[in-house]
């Protein structure tokens, strides 16, 4: 049995809690910022605010207390929005132990620092707790509702720590939830597509966000950070720059595609020593 703390009870955090709870043999504690989420799960075994109509197993224990969530935890999974990651891990720091496996299930870059979430977690814990944490990223082409419903799902745990990879693969994998391992931490942390699909259909960004019912699309907040990162390292990222214009300047997807297709032909990849 593993003791697993999930920090963040939005749709994705709740979906992960359901998967781990259904597997059996785990004690899962789900930290929620909203008291009404804890009440809903405790009394009716459902997260009515973020993931309605999906039953939550009895071995998933909701809490508003960081101390309660992380007590004796072997694995701590961060599923908070990227812009809250640093502040939350600063609050968690006094509760962290060197033996804990820290897994980020949050996509995106931190505005200002341009750090990925595993970099934020590593920085906060190293500076605040005095030890280098064992960190990985969990991500894939998943939707919380489908995961909670038990639809077949493939996901990846990426880390430079091979033992962390194998532990998360073993403890999280189930009949409908297949976990692959990878060393490509950067690639796994940065990918997503859901908002882009809706933009391509011609929907406006505010309407897309409103229709997500509180779920977070990290790319909306971090595309600007990606553009700044590209400028810093003098890397051409024309697709990302066009996405930034669509999201923030009202450019139509059709116009952005036309500009991309009219760019001068060149090699796809160039390496500089």
Buried (B, 14 or more C-beta within 10 A) or exposed (E): EBBBBBBBBBBBBBBBBBBBBBBEEBBBBBBBBBEEBBBBBEEEBBBBBBBEEBEBBEBBBBBBEBEBBBEEBBBBBBBBBBBBBBEBBEEBBEBBEEEBBBBBBBBBBBBEEBBBBBBBBBBBBEEBBEEEBBBBBBBBEBBBBEBBBBEEBEBBBBBEBEEBBBBBBEBBBBEBBBBBBBEEBEEBBBEBEBBBEBBEEEEEBEEBBEEBEEBBBBBBBBBBBBBBBBEEEEEEBEEBBBBBBBBEEEBEBEEBEEBEEEEEEEEEEEEEE
